[in-house]
Protein backbone atom coordinates (compact mmCIF):
# COMPACT_ATOMS: atom_id res chain seq x y z
CA UNK A 1 0.00 0.00 0.00
CA UNK A 2 2.84 2.38 0.84
CA UNK A 3 4.52 1.79 -2.53
CA UNK A 4 1.21 2.22 -4.36
CA UNK A 5 0.40 5.42 -2.53
CA UNK A 6 3.91 6.75 -3.19
CA UNK A 7 3.46 6.06 -6.89
CA UNK A 8 0.19 7.99 -6.86
CA UNK A 9 1.77 10.97 -5.15
CA UNK A 10 4.70 10.91 -7.58
CA UNK A 11 2.33 10.77 -10.56
CA UNK A 12 0.36 13.80 -9.39
CA UNK A 13 3.52 15.69 -8.49
CA UNK A 14 5.15 15.18 -11.90
CA UNK A 15 1.96 15.96 -13.82
CA UNK A 16 1.23 19.20 -11.96
CA UNK A 17 4.82 20.40 -12.13
CA UNK A 18 4.66 20.04 -15.91
CA UNK A 19 1.19 21.60 -16.02
CA UNK A 20 2.18 24.64 -13.93
CA UNK A 21 5.35 25.12 -15.96
CA UNK A 22 3.69 25.15 -19.37
CA UNK A 23 0.12 26.31 -18.77
CA UNK A 24 1.18 29.93 -19.31
CA UNK A 25 1.53 29.06 -23.01
CA UNK A 26 -2.09 27.84 -23.15
CA UNK A 27 -4.38 30.87 -23.35
CA UNK A 28 -7.69 28.98 -23.64
CA UNK A 29 -9.28 28.00 -20.33
CA UNK A 30 -11.13 25.17 -22.09
CA UNK A 31 -7.88 23.69 -23.42
CA UNK A 32 -6.42 23.89 -19.92
CA UNK A 33 -9.36 21.93 -18.56
CA UNK A 34 -8.92 19.34 -21.30
CA UNK A 35 -5.25 18.96 -20.37
CA UNK A 36 -6.21 18.54 -16.72
CA UNK A 37 -8.78 15.92 -17.69
CA UNK A 38 -6.24 13.95 -19.72
CA UNK A 39 -3.70 14.17 -16.90
CA UNK A 40 -6.14 12.98 -14.25
CA UNK A 41 -7.41 10.32 -16.67
CA UNK A 42 -3.91 8.96 -17.24
CA UNK A 43 -3.36 8.96 -13.48
CA UNK A 44 -6.63 7.07 -12.97
CA UNK A 45 -5.61 4.52 -15.61
CA UNK A 46 -2.26 4.07 -13.86
CA UNK A 47 -3.97 3.64 -10.49
CA UNK A 48 -6.31 0.99 -11.90
CA UNK A 49 -3.40 -0.84 -13.49
CA UNK A 50 -1.69 -1.37 -10.13
CA UNK A 51 -4.43 -2.28 -7.65
CA UNK A 52 -4.03 -4.00 -4.30
CA UNK A 53 -5.69 -7.36 -3.64
CA UNK A 54 -6.58 -8.72 -0.23
CA UNK A 55 -6.24 -12.46 0.18
CA UNK A 56 -9.61 -14.16 -0.06
CA UNK A 57 -11.29 -11.34 -2.04
CA UNK A 58 -11.46 -10.85 -5.81
CA UNK A 59 -12.29 -7.15 -5.81
CA UNK A 60 -9.32 -4.78 -6.13
CA UNK A 61 -8.53 -1.82 -3.93
CA UNK A 62 -7.54 1.19 -6.05
CA UNK A 63 -5.50 3.57 -3.92
CA UNK A 64 -6.06 6.53 -6.26
CA UNK A 65 -9.72 6.73 -5.35
CA UNK A 66 -12.27 8.33 -7.68
CA UNK A 67 -9.75 10.65 -9.35
CA UNK A 68 -12.31 12.09 -11.77
CA UNK A 69 -14.07 13.71 -8.80
CA UNK A 70 -10.81 15.43 -7.88
CA UNK A 71 -10.49 16.49 -11.52
CA UNK A 72 -13.86 18.26 -11.22
CA UNK A 73 -12.49 20.40 -8.37
CA UNK A 74 -9.62 21.80 -10.44
CA UNK A 75 -10.88 21.54 -14.03
CA UNK A 76 -14.67 21.59 -13.87
CA UNK A 77 -17.03 19.38 -15.83
CA UNK A 78 -14.78 19.02 -18.88
CA UNK A 79 -11.88 17.66 -16.85
CA UNK A 80 -14.17 15.39 -14.84
CA UNK A 81 -15.76 13.89 -17.97
CA UNK A 82 -12.41 13.26 -19.68
CA UNK A 83 -10.80 11.86 -16.53
CA UNK A 84 -13.78 9.59 -15.92
CA UNK A 85 -13.92 8.16 -19.43
CA UNK A 86 -10.23 8.15 -20.29
CA UNK A 87 -9.18 4.91 -18.53
CA UNK A 88 -12.02 2.93 -20.13
CA UNK A 89 -11.32 4.43 -23.55
CA UNK A 90 -7.71 3.33 -23.18
CA UNK A 91 -9.01 -0.10 -22.20
CA UNK A 92 -11.20 -0.16 -25.30
CA UNK A 93 -8.24 0.73 -27.50
CA UNK A 94 -6.15 -2.00 -25.90
CA UNK A 95 -9.02 -4.44 -26.36
CA UNK A 96 -9.19 -3.66 -30.07
CA UNK A 97 -5.46 -4.26 -30.41
CA UNK A 98 -5.43 -7.32 -28.17
CA UNK A 99 -8.81 -9.12 -28.07
CA UNK A 100 -7.49 -11.40 -25.35
CA UNK A 101 -6.66 -8.49 -23.08
CA UNK A 102 -8.72 -6.94 -20.32
CA UNK A 103 -12.46 -7.05 -21.16
CA UNK A 104 -14.15 -3.77 -21.98
CA UNK A 105 -17.21 -3.05 -19.82
CA UNK A 106 -19.57 -0.60 -21.55
CA UNK A 107 -21.96 -0.74 -18.60
CA UNK A 108 -19.29 0.63 -16.28
CA UNK A 109 -18.53 3.42 -18.76
CA UNK A 110 -22.22 4.42 -18.76
CA UNK A 111 -22.14 4.36 -14.95
CA UNK A 112 -19.14 6.71 -15.03
CA UNK A 113 -20.92 9.06 -17.45
CA UNK A 114 -23.95 9.30 -15.18
CA UNK A 115 -21.73 9.77 -12.14
CA UNK A 116 -19.76 12.54 -13.85
CA UNK A 117 -23.02 14.33 -14.67
CA UNK A 118 -23.99 14.16 -10.99
CA UNK A 119 -20.53 15.42 -9.99
CA UNK A 120 -20.77 18.42 -12.32
CA UNK A 121 -24.25 19.33 -11.06
CA UNK A 122 -23.17 18.96 -7.45
CA UNK A 123 -20.24 21.35 -7.82
CA UNK A 124 -22.44 23.78 -9.72
CA UNK A 125 -25.41 23.97 -7.38
CA UNK A 126 -24.28 22.90 -3.89
CA UNK A 127 -23.11 25.86 -1.82
CA UNK A 128 -20.80 23.81 0.35
CA UNK A 129 -17.05 23.96 0.55
CA UNK A 130 -15.32 22.04 -2.22
CA UNK A 131 -13.76 19.45 0.09
CA UNK A 132 -17.20 18.75 1.60
CA UNK A 133 -18.71 18.20 -1.85
CA UNK A 134 -15.72 16.03 -2.77
CA UNK A 135 -16.21 13.89 0.34
CA UNK A 136 -19.96 13.48 -0.22
CA UNK A 137 -19.54 12.53 -3.88
CA UNK A 138 -16.84 9.98 -3.11
CA UNK A 139 -18.99 8.38 -0.42
CA UNK A 140 -22.00 8.17 -2.75
CA UNK A 141 -19.80 6.80 -5.56
CA UNK A 142 -18.46 3.94 -3.45
CA UNK A 143 -21.89 3.05 -2.10
CA UNK A 144 -23.39 2.93 -5.60
CA UNK A 145 -20.40 1.01 -6.91
CA UNK A 146 -20.90 -1.66 -4.28
CA UNK A 147 -24.62 -2.13 -4.85
CA UNK A 148 -24.48 -1.90 -8.67
CA UNK A 149 -21.51 -4.23 -9.13
CA UNK A 150 -22.57 -7.83 -9.84
CA UNK A 151 -21.11 -10.43 -7.50
CA UNK A 152 -19.66 -7.75 -5.29
CA UNK A 153 -17.95 -8.72 -2.07
CA UNK A 154 -19.51 -8.58 1.36
CA UNK A 155 -20.65 -5.32 2.84
CA UNK A 156 -17.93 -5.51 5.49
CA UNK A 157 -15.24 -5.73 2.82
CA UNK A 158 -16.92 -2.91 0.87
CA UNK A 159 -16.71 -0.67 3.97
CA UNK A 160 -13.08 -1.69 4.47
CA UNK A 161 -12.30 -0.99 0.82
CA UNK A 162 -14.11 2.35 0.89
CA UNK A 163 -12.23 3.44 4.03
CA UNK A 164 -8.86 2.69 2.42
CA UNK A 165 -9.65 4.20 -0.98
CA UNK A 166 -11.37 7.23 0.49
CA UNK A 167 -8.61 7.87 3.02
CA UNK A 168 -5.85 7.55 0.43
CA UNK A 169 -7.87 9.58 -2.07
CA UNK A 170 -8.26 12.32 0.55
CA UNK A 171 -4.49 12.41 1.03
CA UNK A 172 -3.97 12.75 -2.72
CA UNK A 173 -6.69 15.42 -2.91
CA UNK A 174 -5.01 17.37 -0.11
CA UNK A 175 -1.63 17.00 -1.82
CA UNK A 176 -2.98 18.28 -5.15
CA UNK A 177 -4.80 21.13 -3.39
CA UNK A 178 -1.60 22.09 -1.61
CA UNK A 179 0.38 22.16 -4.88
CA UNK A 180 -2.36 24.15 -6.59
CA UNK A 181 -2.65 26.70 -3.78
CA UNK A 182 1.14 27.03 -3.55
CA UNK A 183 1.28 27.76 -7.27
CA UNK A 184 -1.54 30.34 -7.06
CA UNK A 185 0.12 32.02 -4.08
CA UNK A 186 3.47 32.13 -5.85
CA UNK A 187 1.92 33.74 -8.93
CA UNK A 188 0.09 36.27 -6.76
CA UNK A 189 3.32 37.20 -4.98
CA UNK A 190 5.10 37.55 -8.32
CA UNK A 191 2.28 39.75 -9.61
CA UNK A 192 2.31 41.91 -6.47
CA UNK A 193 6.09 42.25 -6.71
CA UNK A 194 5.81 43.54 -10.28
CA UNK A 195 2.73 45.75 -9.80
CA UNK A 196 2.55 49.30 -8.50
CA UNK A 197 0.36 49.25 -5.42
CA UNK A 198 -1.20 52.69 -6.02
CA UNK A 199 -2.03 52.72 -9.73
CA UNK A 200 -2.32 48.98 -10.45
CA UNK A 201 0.02 49.10 -13.44
CA UNK A 202 3.44 47.46 -13.69
CA UNK A 203 6.25 48.91 -11.60
CA UNK A 204 9.91 49.74 -12.20
CA UNK A 205 11.01 46.21 -11.34
CA UNK A 206 8.84 44.91 -14.16
CA UNK A 207 10.35 47.56 -16.45
CA UNK A 208 13.85 46.42 -15.51
CA UNK A 209 12.96 42.82 -16.33
CA UNK A 210 11.09 43.37 -19.58
CA UNK A 211 12.90 46.27 -21.26
CA UNK A 212 16.23 44.43 -21.72
CA UNK A 213 14.38 41.48 -23.28
CA UNK A 214 12.58 43.77 -25.73
CA UNK A 215 15.85 45.53 -26.51
CA UNK A 216 17.52 42.20 -27.25
CA UNK A 217 14.65 41.24 -29.58
CA UNK A 218 14.98 44.59 -31.36
CA UNK A 219 18.72 44.00 -31.80
CA UNK A 220 17.94 40.68 -33.50
CA UNK A 221 15.52 42.44 -35.83
CA UNK A 222 12.46 40.61 -34.50
CA UNK A 223 10.54 43.69 -33.33
CA UNK A 224 10.52 47.44 -33.63
CA UNK A 225 11.02 49.14 -30.28
CA UNK A 226 10.36 52.67 -29.04
CA UNK A 227 10.39 54.00 -25.50
CA UNK A 228 8.27 56.89 -24.21
CA UNK A 229 9.17 58.43 -20.85
CA UNK A 230 6.69 60.89 -19.32
CA UNK A 231 6.66 63.15 -16.30
CA UNK A 232 3.72 65.15 -14.89
CA UNK A 233 4.60 68.84 -14.85
CA UNK A 234 4.83 70.55 -11.43
CA UNK A 235 3.63 67.45 -9.62
CA UNK A 236 5.50 68.35 -6.43
CA UNK A 237 3.42 71.50 -6.22
CA UNK A 238 0.25 69.38 -6.18
CA UNK A 239 1.50 67.41 -3.17
CA UNK A 240 2.65 70.56 -1.38
CA UNK A 241 -0.53 72.60 -1.90
CA UNK A 242 -3.33 70.04 -2.18
CA UNK A 243 -1.85 67.23 -0.09
CA UNK A 244 -0.54 63.76 -0.86
CA UNK A 245 -4.00 62.09 -1.03
CA UNK A 246 -4.92 64.47 -3.87
CA UNK A 247 -1.56 63.77 -5.50
CA UNK A 248 -2.20 60.04 -5.27
CA UNK A 249 -5.59 60.53 -6.91
CA UNK A 250 -3.92 62.43 -9.76
CA UNK A 251 -1.49 59.54 -10.28
CA UNK A 252 -4.36 57.04 -10.37
CA UNK A 253 -6.23 59.13 -12.96
CA UNK A 254 -3.06 59.59 -14.99
CA UNK A 255 -2.45 55.83 -15.05
CA UNK A 256 -6.04 55.42 -16.24
CA UNK A 257 -5.38 57.82 -19.13
CA UNK A 258 -2.33 55.77 -20.08
CA UNK A 259 -4.40 52.58 -20.10
CA UNK A 260 -7.16 54.22 -22.11
CA UNK A 261 -4.80 55.59 -24.75
CA UNK A 262 -2.41 52.64 -25.11
CA UNK A 263 -4.46 49.49 -25.70
CA UNK A 264 -2.30 47.59 -28.19
CA UNK A 265 1.08 45.93 -27.69
CA UNK A 266 2.31 48.82 -25.54
CA UNK A 267 3.60 48.03 -22.05
CA UNK A 268 2.97 50.71 -19.41
CA UNK A 269 5.01 51.04 -16.21
CA UNK A 270 5.35 53.47 -13.33
CA UNK A 271 9.07 54.00 -12.84
CA UNK A 272 8.78 56.00 -9.65
CA UNK A 273 7.07 59.16 -8.39
CA UNK A 274 5.31 60.88 -11.29
CA UNK A 275 7.47 59.24 -13.99
CA UNK A 276 5.76 56.71 -16.23
CA UNK A 277 7.02 54.92 -19.32
CA UNK A 278 5.48 53.21 -22.32
CA UNK A 279 7.34 50.51 -24.26
CA UNK A 280 6.19 50.16 -27.86
CA UNK A 281 6.82 46.71 -29.35
CA UNK A 282 6.03 45.71 -32.94
CA UNK A 283 5.38 49.28 -34.12
CA UNK A 284 7.62 51.66 -36.04
CA UNK A 285 8.80 55.06 -34.84
CA UNK A 286 6.07 56.99 -36.69
CA UNK A 287 3.29 54.91 -35.14
CA UNK A 288 4.80 55.28 -31.67
CA UNK A 289 5.13 59.04 -32.14
CA UNK A 290 1.54 59.38 -33.33
CA UNK A 291 0.22 57.46 -30.32
CA UNK A 292 2.38 59.55 -27.99
CA UNK A 293 1.02 62.78 -29.48
CA UNK A 294 -2.56 61.58 -28.95
CA UNK A 295 -1.77 60.88 -25.33
CA UNK A 296 -0.13 64.28 -24.89
CA UNK A 297 -3.30 65.98 -26.13
CA UNK A 298 -5.46 63.66 -24.01
CA UNK A 299 -3.71 64.83 -20.84
CA UNK A 300 -4.15 68.47 -21.84
CA UNK A 301 -7.89 68.01 -22.31
CA UNK A 302 -8.48 65.93 -19.19
CA UNK A 303 -9.90 67.47 -16.00
CA UNK A 304 -8.21 65.93 -12.96
CA UNK A 305 -9.83 65.69 -9.54
CA UNK A 306 -13.25 66.44 -11.00
CA UNK A 307 -15.77 66.09 -8.19
CA UNK A 308 -12.93 66.03 -5.64
CA UNK A 309 -12.91 68.60 -2.84
CA UNK A 310 -9.48 69.83 -4.05
CA UNK A 311 -10.44 69.87 -7.73
CA UNK A 312 -10.97 70.43 -10.58
CA UNK A 313 -7.43 70.61 -11.91
CA UNK A 314 -5.80 70.94 -15.34
CA UNK A 315 -2.34 69.47 -15.86
CA UNK A 316 0.26 69.04 -18.57
CA UNK A 317 2.93 66.44 -19.17
CA UNK A 318 6.47 66.50 -20.53
CA UNK A 319 7.62 63.50 -22.52
CA UNK A 320 10.56 62.08 -24.44
CA UNK A 321 10.42 59.37 -27.09
CA UNK A 322 13.35 57.37 -28.46
CA UNK A 323 13.17 54.70 -31.16
CA UNK A 324 15.64 51.85 -31.37
CA UNK A 325 18.38 51.97 -33.98
CA UNK A 326 21.73 50.27 -34.41
CA UNK A 327 23.35 53.22 -32.68
CA UNK A 328 22.25 51.89 -29.30
CA UNK A 329 24.36 49.03 -27.96
CA UNK A 330 22.74 48.71 -24.50
CA UNK A 331 19.19 49.07 -23.15
CA UNK A 332 20.42 51.84 -20.89
CA UNK A 333 21.50 53.89 -23.89
CA UNK A 334 18.00 53.83 -25.39
CA UNK A 335 16.49 54.76 -22.03
CA UNK A 336 19.02 57.59 -21.63
CA UNK A 337 18.08 58.93 -25.08
CA UNK A 338 14.36 59.03 -24.18
CA UNK A 339 15.18 60.53 -20.78
CA UNK A 340 17.30 63.23 -22.42
CA UNK A 341 14.37 64.19 -24.66
CA UNK A 342 12.15 64.36 -21.57
CA UNK A 343 14.48 66.76 -19.74
CA UNK A 344 14.98 68.81 -22.88
CA UNK A 345 11.18 69.25 -22.94
CA UNK A 346 11.29 70.37 -19.30
CA UNK A 347 14.14 72.81 -19.94
CA UNK A 348 12.26 74.35 -22.85
CA UNK A 349 9.21 75.18 -20.76
CA UNK A 350 7.44 71.83 -20.15
CA UNK A 351 4.18 70.64 -21.79
CA UNK A 352 6.21 69.31 -24.71
CA UNK A 353 6.86 66.01 -26.45
CA UNK A 354 10.29 65.58 -28.04
CA UNK A 355 11.49 62.54 -29.95
CA UNK A 356 14.67 61.19 -31.42
Beta strands, then each sheet from edge to edge (+ up, - down):
strand 1: 225-232
strand 2: 267-272
strand 3: 275-281
strand 4: 303-304
strand 5: 313-314
strand 6: 317-323
strand 7: 353-355
sheet 1: 2+ 3- 1+ 6- 7-
sheet 2: 4+ 5-
end
